[in-house]
Amino acid sequence: MIEVLVVDDDLRVARVNAAYVEKVPGFRVAGEAHSAAEALSQLEALPQVDLILLDHYLPDATGLTVVQEMRRRGHQTDVIMVTAARDVSTVQAAMRQGALQYLVKPFAFAGLRAKLEAYAQLRRTLEGGGEAEQAEVDRIFGALSTPSEPALPKGHSPTTAELVRRSLMNAEGPLSAQEIAERTGVSRQTAQRYLKLLERTGRARLTLKYGDAGRPEHRYVWATHG
């Protein structure tokens, strides 16, 4: 089992992320921490931590400070940043300090699962040891670069998909296909098709609104857990 330490200042988010980790075969939550000091303390106290899911915005220090202190103390534990920090300088600093992946909040279970599965694949690739030919080196680096977004099915436009995705992400509540159509300028049928795709891939959730007459209205909300 790959033992994971989940670090997030928000107790609720930490629990959601921990529940996500437990749903991925081969992974187990070793502990949770809600501050930089607690993360470093847990790292010293727990018998084994293979991977840290690390938030950047912690109450007493940044996630990158935690990584620096870990390395100073000799801990080579792998790190995946899981954070709302989107500025390129933070992403670049995380990369330079050895974070293997960077997952931007908000995300759905499918997004985290893809990162964890890529990490598990990397570990399997490295366990063989020995020397690596170029093809093997490419596989090692390739294991880290799996896309977090699923590829679009044939006949779907990336531009339209991004329009629908952003409209849903920026909405304050659930939206119907008609409301998405009005916000994006596409037809209701097109909006419905892309919303169903987002739902199938775990990026959106379907909710039902019951009115006075007849069938309930299908409404969609961005999956913001984490």
C-alpha positions as CSV (number, residue, x, y, z in Angstrom):
1,M,0.0,0.0,0.0
2,I,1.1,3.6,-0.7
3,E,0.8,5.5,2.5
4,V,-0.4,9.1,2.1
5,L,-0.3,12.1,4.4
6,V,-3.1,14.6,3.6
7,V,-2.3,18.2,4.5
8,D,-4.9,21.0,4.2
9,D,-5.8,23.9,6.5
10,D,-9.5,23.3,6.0
11,L,-10.6,20.3,8.0
12,R,-13.6,19.6,5.7
13,V,-11.4,19.7,2.6
14,A,-8.8,17.4,4.2
15,R,-11.5,14.9,5.0
16,V,-12.9,15.0,1.5
17,N,-9.4,14.6,0.0
18,A,-8.6,11.7,2.4
19,A,-11.9,10.0,1.4
20,Y,-10.9,10.4,-2.3
21,V,-7.5,8.8,-1.6
22,E,-9.1,5.8,0.1
23,K,-11.2,5.2,-3.0
24,V,-8.2,4.6,-5.2
25,P,-6.9,1.0,-5.0
26,G,-3.4,0.7,-3.6
27,F,-3.5,3.9,-1.5
28,R,-4.2,4.4,2.2
29,V,-4.3,7.5,4.3
30,A,-1.6,7.4,7.0
31,G,-2.6,10.7,8.6
32,E,-4.0,14.2,8.2
33,A,-2.5,17.5,9.1
34,H,-3.9,21.1,9.1
35,S,-0.8,23.3,9.5
36,A,2.9,23.2,8.4
37,A,4.1,22.4,11.9
38,E,1.6,19.5,12.2
39,A,2.6,18.2,8.8
40,L,6.3,18.1,9.8
41,S,5.4,16.6,13.1
42,Q,3.3,13.8,11.5
43,L,6.1,13.1,9.0
44,E,8.5,12.5,11.9
45,A,5.9,10.5,14.0
46,L,4.3,8.2,11.4
47,P,6.0,4.9,10.7
48,Q,5.7,5.3,6.9
49,V,4.7,8.1,4.6
50,D,5.3,7.6,0.8
51,L,3.4,10.6,-0.5
52,I,2.2,13.9,0.8
53,L,-0.9,15.7,-0.7
54,L,0.2,19.2,0.3
55,D,-1.8,22.4,0.3
56,H,0.2,25.6,-0.3
57,Y,-1.9,28.0,1.9
58,L,-1.3,26.9,5.5
59,P,-1.9,29.1,8.5
60,D,1.7,29.1,9.8
61,A,3.8,28.7,6.6
62,T,3.4,27.8,2.9
63,G,3.5,24.3,1.5
64,L,6.7,25.1,-0.3
65,T,8.3,26.0,3.1
66,V,7.2,22.5,4.3
67,V,8.9,20.9,1.3
68,Q,12.1,22.9,2.0
69,E,12.1,21.9,5.7
70,M,11.4,18.3,4.8
71,R,14.4,18.1,2.5
72,R,16.6,19.9,5.1
73,R,15.7,17.2,7.6
74,G,16.5,14.5,5.0
75,H,13.0,13.4,4.2
76,Q,12.8,12.4,0.5
77,T,9.0,11.8,0.7
78,D,7.2,12.4,-2.6
79,V,4.9,15.5,-2.8
80,I,1.9,16.3,-4.9
81,M,0.8,19.9,-4.4
82,V,-3.0,20.2,-4.1
83,T,-3.8,23.9,-3.9
84,A,-5.8,26.9,-5.1
85,A,-2.4,28.7,-5.8
86,R,-2.5,29.3,-9.6
87,D,0.3,31.8,-10.0
88,V,3.1,30.6,-12.3
89,S,5.8,31.6,-9.9
90,T,4.4,29.2,-7.2
91,V,4.0,26.4,-9.8
92,Q,7.5,26.9,-11.0
93,A,8.9,26.9,-7.4
94,A,7.0,23.7,-6.6
95,M,8.5,22.1,-9.7
96,R,12.1,23.2,-8.8
97,Q,11.7,21.9,-5.3
98,G,10.7,18.5,-6.4
99,A,6.9,18.4,-6.4
100,L,6.0,15.5,-8.7
101,Q,2.5,16.8,-9.6
102,Y,0.4,20.0,-9.1
103,L,-3.3,19.7,-8.8
104,V,-5.3,23.0,-8.9
105,K,-8.4,23.4,-6.8
106,P,-11.3,23.0,-7.3
107,F,-11.2,19.5,-8.7
108,A,-13.3,16.4,-8.8
109,F,-12.4,12.9,-7.7
110,A,-11.4,12.0,-11.3
111,G,-8.7,14.7,-11.3
112,L,-7.1,13.4,-8.1
113,R,-7.5,9.8,-9.2
114,A,-5.6,10.5,-12.4
115,K,-2.7,12.0,-10.4
116,L,-2.5,9.1,-7.9
117,E,-2.7,6.5,-10.6
118,A,0.1,8.2,-12.5
119,Y,2.2,8.3,-9.3
120,A,1.5,4.6,-8.7
121,Q,2.7,3.9,-12.3
122,L,5.8,5.8,-11.7
123,R,6.6,3.8,-8.5
124,R,6.1,0.5,-10.4
125,T,8.4,1.7,-13.2
126,L,11.1,2.7,-10.7
127,E,10.9,-0.4,-8.6
128,G,12.8,-2.4,-11.3
129,G,16.0,-0.5,-10.5
130,G,19.1,-1.0,-12.6
131,E,20.1,1.2,-15.5
132,A,17.6,2.8,-17.9
133,E,17.8,3.1,-21.6
134,Q,16.2,6.2,-23.3
135,A,12.9,4.4,-23.8
136,E,12.8,3.6,-20.1
137,V,13.7,7.1,-19.1
138,D,10.9,8.4,-21.4
139,R,8.4,6.0,-19.6
140,I,9.6,7.3,-16.2
141,F,9.0,11.0,-17.2
142,G,5.9,10.1,-19.1
143,A,4.3,8.6,-16.0
144,L,4.3,12.1,-14.5
145,S,2.7,13.9,-17.4
146,T,-0.7,12.2,-17.7
147,P,-3.3,14.7,-18.6
148,S,-5.7,15.6,-15.7
149,E,-8.5,16.2,-18.2
150,P,-9.9,13.3,-20.2
151,A,-9.6,13.6,-24.0
152,L,-12.7,14.9,-25.8
153,P,-14.7,12.3,-27.7
154,K,-14.8,12.7,-31.5
155,G,-17.1,15.5,-32.6
156,H,-16.5,17.7,-29.5
157,S,-14.9,21.1,-29.8
158,P,-12.2,22.0,-27.2
159,T,-13.3,25.7,-27.5
160,T,-17.0,24.9,-26.8
161,A,-16.0,22.5,-24.0
162,E,-13.9,25.3,-22.3
163,L,-16.8,27.8,-22.7
164,V,-19.2,25.4,-21.0
165,R,-16.7,24.4,-18.3
166,R,-15.9,28.0,-17.4
167,S,-19.6,29.1,-17.3
168,L,-20.3,26.2,-14.9
169,M,-17.2,26.9,-12.8
170,N,-18.0,30.6,-12.4
171,A,-21.7,30.0,-11.6
172,E,-22.9,30.7,-8.1
173,G,-25.3,27.7,-8.2
174,P,-26.7,24.9,-10.5
175,L,-27.5,25.9,-14.1
176,S,-29.7,24.3,-16.7
177,A,-28.7,23.6,-20.3
178,Q,-30.8,26.6,-21.4
179,E,-29.0,28.9,-18.9
180,I,-25.6,27.6,-20.1
181,A,-26.7,28.1,-23.7
182,E,-27.6,31.8,-23.0
183,R,-24.3,32.4,-21.2
184,T,-22.1,30.8,-23.9
185,G,-24.0,31.5,-27.1
186,V,-24.3,27.9,-28.1
187,S,-27.6,26.0,-28.7
188,R,-29.4,24.4,-25.8
189,Q,-28.8,20.9,-27.4
190,T,-25.1,21.6,-27.7
191,A,-24.9,22.8,-24.1
192,Q,-26.8,19.7,-23.0
193,R,-24.3,17.5,-24.8
194,Y,-21.3,19.1,-23.2
195,L,-22.9,19.1,-19.7
196,K,-23.5,15.4,-20.0
197,L,-19.9,14.9,-20.9
198,L,-18.7,16.9,-17.9
199,E,-21.0,14.8,-15.7
200,R,-19.7,11.5,-17.1
201,T,-16.1,12.5,-16.5
202,G,-16.8,13.6,-12.9
203,R,-16.3,17.3,-13.5
204,A,-20.0,18.2,-12.9
205,R,-22.9,16.8,-10.9
206,L,-26.5,16.5,-12.0
207,T,-29.2,17.9,-9.7
208,L,-32.9,17.9,-10.3
209,K,-35.2,20.9,-9.7
210,Y,-38.9,20.0,-9.3
211,G,-41.3,22.6,-10.6
212,D,-45.1,22.9,-10.5
213,A,-45.7,20.9,-13.6
214,G,-44.4,17.7,-15.1
215,R,-40.8,16.5,-15.3
216,P,-38.0,17.8,-13.1
217,E,-35.5,20.2,-14.7
218,H,-32.0,18.9,-15.1
219,R,-29.5,21.3,-13.6
220,Y,-25.7,21.0,-13.3
221,V,-23.2,22.2,-10.8
222,W,-19.4,22.1,-11.0
223,A,-17.9,19.4,-8.7
224,T,-15.9,21.7,-6.4
225,H,-14.9,19.2,-3.7
226,G,-11.3,19.5,-2.7
